């Protein structure tokens, strides 16, 4: 006989209910055991793992816990702490990235608007709308109600630049860099009644958006809204920027006769034609806070390329990034054995030690508040790749910010690194 337990409109058979309750009990036991393990038992797991390293210091630099602190590991996204430090040290927290606009004349005398990108990593739709309003206001002051076309200069980065570790997936974290980039070189789109629609009310739909979406749909039909990068073609970034910004300009009342086109040009040739310089409303500090909270690879790699361009001149590329990281870190910390070749930590060729990450955190101390609080009293950046699990930041005890760096290069449970940080938080020094 099948006895059923009924509640409202839901019914569950007794045998099935028993299985369900057993599963709940097992999950509860596992959760309780994971959450109540003695700190020393959790830390012993790190000590017993030859592919794990840990360094925890107090504010004065005294080592409180140290396990293979001088062994090199793949740092994954904890690399973003290095990139953040380099950017803040170079530009300062209040720095704002720029985009330049030049009012030119074609051979027939028709006005054209040249947009020169400098790798601003945070030109989202809301920012582009404000930028368009300011551009149109400046053009109106010059008595220019229309332009023939937009000219796009993305020559601040070398053509074809794709930093190591970037994959060929359609995921946003694999978006390639661009000196002129909108919305992190990604689109957010949905299909409705066999038509493509932007999934963001603030973002108009462009021709490239529809093309990318259709390509993804043909490969794998999806439901609801999805976010994709623009693909591995490096010119797609500036093309999407041009299409999107053209629509924003037209929303603000500017007439544009032709589609935007790319054009490599030296701004020095048209210094007298500068219409305006737009500065992002977000400061570098605000961008880094977002980068660390959401682990945005695109922002990190844009910062890396911009740093390289400032140091070695344009166009920036992957080789200049790698050289700049090597030179800067050797000069700043005196390191001799390490390797970093991208700003986001996607490359599995990257190598740092817990000791080196600890030194980065010591230097990052003035900007520690830019890190997200991932657990009460734990401010840190995660790092995750296949077979890599890292965590680096600060444990706050009685107002004291104590830096720690955990690096594990073997498969572990997803929450293991959090458990280690909590074990340090509740444990004392040896």
C-alpha positions as CSV (number, residue, x, y, z in Angstrom):
1,X,0.0,0.0,0.0
2,X,1.3,3.4,-1.0
3,X,0.7,5.8,2.0
4,X,1.0,9.4,1.0
5,X,1.6,12.5,3.1
6,X,-0.3,15.5,1.7
7,X,0.3,19.2,2.4
8,X,-1.7,21.6,0.3
9,X,-1.3,20.5,-3.4
10,X,2.0,18.6,-2.9
11,X,2.1,14.9,-2.1
12,X,5.1,12.7,-1.3
13,X,5.1,8.9,-0.9
14,X,6.4,7.5,2.4
15,X,9.4,5.6,0.8
16,X,10.4,8.6,-1.1
17,X,10.1,10.8,1.9
18,X,12.3,8.5,3.9
19,X,15.0,8.7,1.2
20,X,14.7,12.5,1.1
21,X,15.1,12.8,4.9
22,X,18.1,10.5,4.9
23,X,19.8,12.7,2.2
24,X,19.0,15.8,4.2
25,X,20.5,14.2,7.3
26,X,23.7,13.2,5.5
27,X,24.0,16.7,4.0
28,X,23.5,18.3,7.4
29,X,26.1,16.0,9.0
30,X,28.6,16.8,6.2
31,X,27.9,20.6,6.6
32,X,28.3,20.5,10.4
33,X,31.5,18.5,10.2
34,X,32.9,20.9,7.6
35,X,31.9,23.9,9.6
36,X,33.1,22.7,13.0
37,X,36.4,21.1,12.2
38,X,39.1,22.3,14.6
39,X,41.3,25.0,13.1
40,X,44.4,22.7,13.5
41,X,42.7,19.9,11.5
42,X,41.9,22.3,8.6
43,X,45.5,23.7,8.6
44,X,46.9,20.2,8.8
45,X,45.2,19.5,5.4
46,X,47.3,22.3,3.9
47,X,50.5,21.0,5.6
48,X,49.8,17.5,4.3
49,X,49.2,18.7,0.7
50,X,52.6,19.0,-1.1
51,X,50.9,21.2,-3.7
52,X,49.7,23.8,-1.2
53,X,51.4,26.8,0.4
54,X,50.4,29.3,3.1
55,X,51.8,32.4,4.7
56,X,49.9,34.4,7.4
57,X,51.6,37.4,9.0
58,X,50.6,39.9,11.6
59,X,50.6,43.6,10.8
60,X,54.3,44.0,11.8
61,X,55.3,41.2,9.4
62,X,55.9,38.4,11.9
63,X,54.9,35.0,10.4
64,X,52.0,33.4,12.3
65,X,51.6,30.4,10.0
66,X,54.0,29.3,7.3
67,X,53.7,26.3,5.0
68,X,55.9,26.0,1.9
69,X,55.8,29.8,1.7
70,X,58.8,29.9,-0.8
71,X,57.4,27.3,-3.2
72,X,56.1,28.6,-6.6
73,X,52.4,28.1,-7.5
74,X,50.0,29.1,-10.2
75,X,48.3,32.2,-8.6
76,X,45.2,32.3,-10.9
77,X,43.1,35.5,-10.2
78,X,45.1,36.5,-7.1
79,X,47.3,37.9,-9.9
80,X,44.8,40.8,-10.0
81,X,46.2,42.0,-6.7
82,X,49.5,42.5,-8.4
83,X,47.8,44.3,-11.3
84,X,45.8,46.5,-8.9
85,X,48.9,47.4,-6.9
86,X,50.8,48.4,-10.1
87,X,47.9,50.5,-11.4
88,X,47.3,52.3,-8.1
89,X,51.0,52.9,-7.7
90,X,51.4,54.2,-11.2
91,X,48.3,56.4,-11.6
92,X,46.8,56.9,-8.2
93,X,43.4,56.0,-6.9
94,X,41.7,59.1,-8.3
95,X,42.9,58.7,-11.9
96,X,40.3,58.7,-14.6
97,X,40.9,57.2,-18.0
98,X,40.3,59.3,-21.1
99,X,38.9,59.1,-24.6
100,X,39.7,61.9,-27.2
101,X,37.4,63.3,-29.9
102,X,38.6,65.2,-32.9
103,X,36.5,67.2,-35.4
104,X,37.9,66.6,-38.9
105,X,36.9,67.4,-42.4
106,X,36.8,64.9,-45.2
107,X,38.1,65.8,-48.7
108,X,34.6,67.0,-49.7
109,X,34.5,69.3,-46.6
110,X,31.9,67.2,-44.8
111,X,32.6,67.0,-41.0
112,X,33.8,63.7,-39.5
113,X,34.3,62.8,-35.8
114,X,37.4,60.9,-34.9
115,X,37.4,58.9,-31.7
116,X,40.7,57.9,-30.2
117,X,40.7,55.2,-27.6
118,X,43.2,54.8,-24.8
119,X,42.0,51.5,-23.3
120,X,39.4,52.8,-20.9
121,X,38.2,49.5,-19.3
122,X,34.9,50.7,-18.0
123,X,33.0,52.3,-20.9
124,X,29.6,50.7,-20.1
125,X,26.3,51.9,-21.7
126,X,25.5,54.4,-19.0
127,X,28.9,56.0,-19.4
128,X,28.6,56.0,-23.2
129,X,25.3,57.8,-22.9
130,X,26.8,60.6,-20.8
131,X,29.8,60.7,-23.1
132,X,27.5,61.1,-26.2
133,X,25.6,63.9,-24.5
134,X,28.8,65.8,-23.9
135,X,30.1,65.3,-27.4
136,X,26.8,66.5,-29.0
137,X,26.9,69.6,-26.7
138,X,30.4,70.4,-27.9
139,X,29.5,69.9,-31.6
140,X,26.4,72.2,-31.2
141,X,28.7,74.9,-29.8
142,X,30.7,74.6,-33.0
143,X,27.5,74.8,-35.1
144,X,27.8,71.1,-36.2
145,X,24.3,69.5,-36.2
146,X,25.5,66.5,-38.3
147,X,28.6,64.5,-39.2
148,X,29.2,62.3,-42.2
149,X,30.7,59.5,-40.2
150,X,32.6,58.3,-37.1
151,X,36.3,57.4,-37.5
152,X,37.6,55.0,-34.9
153,X,41.2,54.9,-33.8
154,X,42.1,51.8,-31.7
155,X,45.8,51.9,-32.4
156,X,46.7,52.2,-28.7
157,X,46.9,48.4,-28.7
158,X,48.6,46.4,-31.4
159,X,46.3,44.6,-33.8
160,X,45.7,41.0,-32.8
161,X,46.6,41.4,-29.2
162,X,45.3,38.6,-27.1
163,X,46.9,38.0,-23.7
164,X,48.1,34.5,-22.7
165,X,45.5,32.3,-21.0
166,X,42.5,33.8,-22.8
167,X,40.4,31.0,-24.2
168,X,38.3,30.7,-27.3
169,X,35.0,30.3,-25.5
170,X,32.0,32.6,-25.8
171,X,32.0,33.4,-22.1
172,X,32.5,37.0,-21.0
173,X,35.7,36.2,-19.1
174,X,37.4,35.3,-22.4
175,X,36.7,38.7,-24.0
176,X,39.8,40.0,-25.8
177,X,41.2,43.5,-25.2
178,X,40.5,46.6,-27.2
179,X,41.6,50.2,-27.0
180,X,38.0,51.2,-27.8
181,X,35.7,48.9,-25.9
182,X,32.1,49.0,-24.8
183,X,30.5,46.9,-22.1
184,X,33.7,44.9,-21.5
185,X,33.6,43.7,-25.1
186,X,30.5,41.6,-24.4
187,X,26.8,41.7,-25.2
188,X,23.7,40.7,-23.2
189,X,20.9,39.6,-25.4
190,X,17.7,37.6,-25.5
191,X,15.5,36.0,-28.2
192,X,11.8,37.0,-28.4
193,X,9.4,35.8,-31.0
194,X,12.4,34.8,-33.3
195,X,13.7,38.4,-33.0
196,X,16.8,39.5,-31.1
197,X,16.5,42.0,-28.3
198,X,19.0,43.6,-26.0
199,X,18.6,42.2,-22.5
200,X,19.7,45.6,-21.0
201,X,17.2,48.5,-21.3
202,X,20.2,50.9,-21.3
203,X,21.9,49.2,-24.3
204,X,20.6,49.6,-27.8
205,X,20.8,46.6,-30.2
206,X,23.4,46.8,-32.8
207,X,24.1,44.9,-36.0
208,X,27.1,43.2,-34.6
209,X,25.1,42.2,-31.5
210,X,22.6,40.4,-33.7
211,X,25.3,38.7,-35.7
212,X,27.1,37.5,-32.6
213,X,23.9,36.3,-31.0
214,X,22.8,34.5,-34.2
215,X,26.2,32.7,-34.4
216,X,25.8,31.5,-30.8
217,X,22.2,30.5,-31.4
218,X,23.2,28.4,-34.5
219,X,25.8,26.6,-32.4
220,X,23.7,26.1,-29.3
221,X,20.1,27.5,-29.0
222,X,19.6,29.0,-25.5
223,X,16.7,30.1,-23.4
224,X,16.2,33.5,-21.8
225,X,19.0,36.0,-21.8
226,X,22.6,35.2,-22.3
227,X,25.9,37.2,-22.2
228,X,28.6,36.5,-24.7
229,X,31.9,38.1,-25.7
230,X,32.4,39.5,-29.1
231,X,34.7,36.7,-30.2
232,X,38.4,36.4,-30.9
233,X,38.5,39.0,-33.8
234,X,40.3,41.9,-32.1
235,X,38.7,44.5,-34.4
236,X,35.2,43.5,-33.2
237,X,35.7,45.5,-30.1
238,X,36.1,48.9,-31.9
239,X,33.4,48.0,-34.4
240,X,30.9,47.3,-31.6
241,X,32.0,50.5,-29.8
242,X,31.4,52.5,-33.0
243,X,28.0,51.0,-33.7
244,X,26.8,51.4,-30.1
245,X,28.2,54.9,-29.6
246,X,26.7,56.0,-33.0
247,X,23.2,55.0,-31.7
248,X,23.8,57.0,-28.5
249,X,24.9,60.0,-30.5
250,X,21.7,59.8,-32.6
251,X,19.6,59.5,-29.4
252,X,21.1,62.8,-28.3
253,X,20.1,64.5,-31.6
254,X,23.2,64.2,-33.8
255,X,22.7,63.2,-37.4
256,X,25.2,60.6,-38.8
257,X,25.1,59.8,-42.5
258,X,27.3,56.7,-42.7
259,X,28.4,53.8,-40.7
260,X,31.5,54.1,-38.5
261,X,34.8,53.0,-39.9
262,X,38.2,52.2,-38.3
263,X,41.2,54.4,-39.1
264,X,44.7,54.4,-37.6
265,X,45.8,57.9,-37.2
266,X,48.3,59.9,-35.1
267,X,46.5,62.3,-32.8
268,X,49.5,64.6,-33.1
269,X,48.6,65.1,-36.8
270,X,45.4,66.7,-35.7
271,X,46.3,68.3,-32.4
272,X,44.5,71.5,-33.4
273,X,41.4,69.6,-34.3
274,X,40.8,68.3,-30.7
275,X,37.1,68.7,-29.9
276,X,37.2,67.5,-26.4
277,X,38.7,64.9,-24.0
278,X,36.3,62.8,-22.0
279,X,37.2,61.4,-18.6
280,X,35.4,58.4,-17.2
281,X,33.1,59.3,-14.2
282,X,34.6,56.3,-12.4
283,X,37.9,56.6,-10.7
284,X,40.6,54.0,-11.0
285,X,39.9,53.0,-7.4
286,X,36.2,52.4,-8.2
287,X,37.2,50.3,-11.2
288,X,39.6,48.2,-9.2
289,X,37.0,47.7,-6.4
290,X,34.7,46.2,-9.1
291,X,37.5,44.2,-10.7
292,X,38.4,42.6,-7.4
293,X,34.8,42.0,-6.3
294,X,33.7,40.3,-9.6
295,X,37.1,39.1,-10.8
296,X,36.7,40.9,-14.1
297,X,39.5,39.6,-16.4
298,X,38.7,42.3,-19.1
299,X,39.4,45.2,-16.7
300,X,42.6,43.5,-15.4
301,X,44.1,42.9,-18.9
302,X,43.1,46.4,-20.0
303,X,45.0,47.8,-17.0
304,X,48.0,45.7,-17.9
305,X,48.1,46.8,-21.5
306,X,47.7,50.5,-20.5
307,X,50.5,50.2,-18.0
308,X,52.7,48.7,-20.7
309,X,51.8,51.4,-23.2
310,X,52.7,54.1,-20.6
311,X,56.0,52.5,-19.9
312,X,57.1,51.4,-23.4
313,X,54.9,53.5,-25.8
314,X,52.1,52.5,-28.0
315,X,51.0,50.1,-29.4
316,X,50.7,47.9,-26.3
317,X,50.9,44.1,-26.8
318,X,51.4,41.0,-24.8
319,X,55.2,41.1,-25.0
320,X,55.3,44.6,-23.5
321,X,53.0,43.5,-20.7
322,X,55.2,40.5,-19.8
323,X,58.4,42.7,-19.9
324,X,56.8,45.4,-17.8
325,X,55.6,43.0,-15.1
326,X,59.0,41.4,-14.9
327,X,60.8,44.8,-14.7
328,X,58.4,46.4,-12.3
329,X,58.3,43.6,-9.8
330,X,62.1,43.1,-9.9
331,X,62.5,46.8,-9.2
332,X,59.8,47.1,-6.5
333,X,60.4,43.9,-4.6
334,X,63.8,42.6,-5.8
335,X,62.3,39.3,-6.9
336,X,64.4,37.0,-9.0
337,X,62.2,33.9,-9.4
338,X,58.7,34.5,-10.6
339,X,56.7,34.7,-13.9
340,X,53.6,36.8,-14.8
341,X,52.5,37.2,-18.4
342,X,49.0,38.6,-18.1
343,X,47.1,40.9,-15.8
344,X,44.1,38.7,-15.0
345,X,45.8,35.5,-13.9
346,X,44.3,33.3,-16.7
347,X,47.7,31.9,-17.8
348,X,48.8,28.7,-16.2
349,X,52.4,29.7,-16.9
350,X,52.2,32.3,-14.2
351,X,54.2,31.6,-11.0
352,X,54.3,33.3,-7.6
353,X,55.0,32.1,-4.1
354,X,52.9,32.8,-0.9
355,X,55.8,34.9,0.3
356,X,55.7,37.1,-2.8
357,X,51.9,37.5,-2.6
358,X,52.4,38.5,1.1
359,X,54.8,41.2,0.0
360,X,52.2,42.4,-2.5
361,X,49.6,42.6,0.2
362,X,51.9,44.5,2.5
363,X,52.4,47.1,-0.3
364,X,48.6,47.0,-1.0
365,X,47.8,47.9,2.6
366,X,46.9,51.6,1.9
367,X,44.1,50.3,-0.5
368,X,43.0,47.3,1.5
369,X,39.4,48.6,1.7
370,X,39.1,48.0,-2.1
371,X,39.0,44.3,-1.4
372,X,35.6,42.6,-1.0
373,X,34.6,41.2,2.4
374,X,34.0,37.6,1.4
375,X,33.3,36.4,5.0
376,X,32.9,38.5,8.2
377,X,36.4,39.9,9.0
378,X,38.0,38.3,5.9
379,X,38.8,40.7,3.0
380,X,40.3,38.7,0.1
381,X,40.6,37.9,-3.6
382,X,40.0,34.4,-4.8
383,X,41.8,32.6,-7.6
384,X,40.3,29.7,-9.5
385,X,41.4,27.6,-12.4
386,X,41.0,23.9,-13.1
387,X,43.0,22.3,-10.3
388,X,44.0,25.7,-8.8
389,X,42.4,27.3,-5.7
390,X,43.9,30.3,-4.1
391,X,42.9,33.0,-1.7
392,X,44.9,36.1,-0.6
393,X,44.0,39.1,1.5
394,X,43.6,40.2,5.1
395,X,42.1,38.7,8.2
396,X,40.9,41.5,10.5
397,X,41.2,40.9,14.2
398,X,40.5,43.6,16.7
399,X,41.1,46.2,14.1
400,X,44.4,44.7,12.9
401,X,44.7,43.7,9.3
402,X,46.8,40.6,9.0
403,X,47.8,39.6,5.4
404,X,47.6,35.9,4.3
405,X,48.2,34.0,1.1
406,X,46.9,30.5,0.5
407,X,47.9,28.8,-2.8
408,X,46.7,25.3,-3.7
409,X,47.6,23.7,-7.0
410,X,45.6,20.5,-6.7
411,X,41.9,19.7,-6.7
412,X,40.2,20.6,-3.4
413,X,36.6,21.3,-2.4
414,X,35.3,24.7,-3.5
415,X,34.9,26.1,0.0
416,X,38.2,24.7,1.3
417,X,40.0,28.0,1.0
418,X,37.3,29.8,2.9
419,X,37.6,27.1,5.6
420,X,41.4,27.7,5.8
421,X,40.9,31.5,6.2
422,X,38.3,30.9,8.9
423,X,40.7,28.5,10.6
424,X,43.3,31.2,10.7
425,X,40.8,33.7,12.0
426,X,39.9,31.5,14.9
427,X,43.4,30.0,15.6
428,X,46.3,31.7,17.2
429,X,49.9,31.7,16.3
430,X,51.9,28.4,16.7
